[in-house]
Amino acid sequence: MSSTITVNLVNEDKDILDVKGLGYMLGDEWHFWWDKKEDEVLPSKVYLSEKFFKSIQNTASPIDFDSFMELTATGGALASDVYAWILVRIFNIKKPVRISFSQLHEQFGSEYSRERAFKPKLAQAIKKIKSFHPELKLEISDSSSPMGFRGIVLFPSKKQIKNSTNKEISNIK
């Protein structure tokens, strides 16, 4: 497994652009099995490198994979994309974060030519997401006032699952 990851972190304010980079191996050891007749991967293992493991432990947002797969099957691609994005956003926030419908449409609504057509689909996806993550604190704001905020507000929320201390990934399929 000679895969490496390079991460570039960019912080930008008015006068300063700060760019950092990291590079590391994904795994120190791995063992994969394939069934050549069925052309499928059998349960396999990857032992993550210490540097990569610490990186994902410190910055990752834990996700309940079974819930994610069920949400994908029942809620569709938009729900699963927004769910994964929300989990990343809420993982480390300390105060409410506003994201406008315009920003959400730009990121997730490419198949909808108008934001107006995207908003009801987004609302359906969020309703489905909340059924999988009831502790998720999120509000949809659709004020009609020209000065009102239109979008979603994310609040610090309880993690869906606890962090792991296990560096072994088993039963990869």
Secondary structure as GFF3:
##gff-version 3
##sequence-region A 1 173
A	DSSP	beta_strand	4	12	.	.	.	ID=ss1
A	DSSP	beta_strand	17	25	.	.	.	ID=ss2
A	DSSP	beta_strand	27	35	.	.	.	ID=ss3
A	DSSP	beta_strand	40	48	.	.	.	ID=ss4
A	DSSP	alpha_helix	50	59	.	.	.	ID=ss5
A	DSSP	alpha_helix	65	90	.	.	.	ID=ss6
A	DSSP	beta_strand	97	100	.	.	.	ID=ss7
A	DSSP	alpha_helix	101	108	.	.	.	ID=ss8
A	DSSP	alpha_helix	115	132	.	.	.	ID=ss9
A	DSSP	beta_strand	138	142	.	.	.	ID=ss10
A	DSSP	beta_strand	150	154	.	.	.	ID=ss11
A	DSSP	beta_strand	168	170	.	.	.	ID=ss12
###
